[in-house]
Amino acid sequence: MRHARRRIVRRATRLAAVGGLLLGGAMVTQAAMASETPGTSALPFSASGTSENPGAALVSQLGTARTAGTWIGTDGRPVVAVTDQEAAAQVESAGARAKMVQHSMNDLKAAASTLRAAPRVAGTAWVMDYRTNQVVVQGDSTVSASDWSDMTKVATGIGSSVRTERTQGEFTTRINGAQPILSTGGRCSAGFNVTDGKSDFILTAGHCGPAGSIWFADNQGSQQLGKTVRQDFPGSDFSLVQYASGKAGAGADIVAIGKGNGVRITGVGDPAVGQRVFRSGSTSGLHDGEVKGLDATVNYPEGTVTGLIETNVCAEPGDSGGPLFSDGVALGVTSGGSGDCTSGGTTFFQPVTKAMQALGVQMIVSKQAAGQSTAPSSSATHSAIAPSTASPGSSGPVSGLADDGETLLARLANPSNVGPGMLVIGGSLLALVATRYIRAEQDRKEYRRYYSATWS
């Protein structure tokens, strides 16, 4: 009876150990596979999801003589500025909200054109504020009283479609970003990875450096990333850094947000006024805010840049070229602004759709997301959702700019990925060894008893 009980205990122990080995193996495999990226694909700039924006569709349908822009309300409903009752009725019947305004988009564009024709004053900027139906002219702390007086006279001469305001700080380009890249000309940041189908590139700010600039991933200049092959600044603010190896490598669809974390890019889009957006930079990390205006013009000391996105997301020197995104949709790269992340301020971004169109490149996005739709995550850019519900996007591991990727063997050896599974496997092996040892010891004792009995 005692021997039967021993056999049952040994058998149960062996079965538990074998089960532990199988469970541990499954945990290791799952952890290793989970750490793999789903692969990447190229998404053209045209797949921006603009057709999903009911406000933009209504503006396009009604025309710029009867509308003056669209934005997302605090309740998530699109709002369209209109100049006549018939247009208002069409907007309301389409499920959007109409706001009657005095000035049409044509009026606002004419005002902006007059401002561009005036003598250039460094430290000034203007943007179309759809919600107040005005072009807002701003002057930073570097603009002299005389220059600001001249600018105010120009604005007053245009009429009620323009208003002026002074701002704190200084409008400067934000040299330096999400993953730092360095050259002899200074420090900038990687924005997004793009491709022309033959080579891969970093899309970043144009003011980071002229064509021919060599970029490195370290201060010692030992990890060469690539060379600037295209630049547009001033006028616009974008450039292409071609990878020295020709390929972006693993994690090309991910932008860094700090502490080894990243956000997977799933699409490309144009932002909407009122939309919640996120910006990442190597100096100040991840911050969020709201799109305040589109088609902004900024007179930097280096020159004038037009067609920018204006936001209240803070940024600091060192964040330039970094990515602007929302729900995984790429929107822009950091151009410049004023203020800091302590007191706040205004930050301007180069729209990625315009840059990609001019450069003839496509965004590198998650292959899984790219296969789902030609306009992924359109809800992030032009949605009828409350701005506060937006998020940066789905998370992903940051592999680093010069990383060529991890093999499956390396993942299996990585305790941060497979530690729990390896512990289960180790415990099960110990249980098997202990069971085998106990059984062998019992067999030896049994043999000795039997030997002694037969020879006594």
Secondary structure, DSSP 8 states (H G I E B T S, - for coil): -HHHHHHHHHHHHHHHHHHHHHHHHHHHHHHHHHTS---EEEEETT-S-GGG-HHHHHHHHH-TTTEEEEEE-TTS-EEEEESSHHHHHHHHHTT-EEEE-SS-HHHHHHHHHHHHHS---TTEEEEEETTTTEEEEEE-TTS-HHHHHHHHHHHHHH-TTEEEEE-SS--EE-----EEEEETTEEEEE-EEEE-SSSEEEEE-GGG--TT-EEESSTTS-SEEEEEEEEE-SBS-EEEEEETTS---TTTTEEEEETTEEEE--EE----BT-EEEEEETTTEEEEEEEEEEEEEEEETTEEEEEEEEE-----TT-TT-EEEETTEEEEEEEEESSBTTTB--EEEEEHHHHHHHHT-EEEEEHHHHTT-SSTTHHHHH-SS-GGG--S--EEE---TT-----HHHHHT-HHHHHHHHHHHHHHHHHHHHHHHHHHHHHHHHHHHHHHHHT-
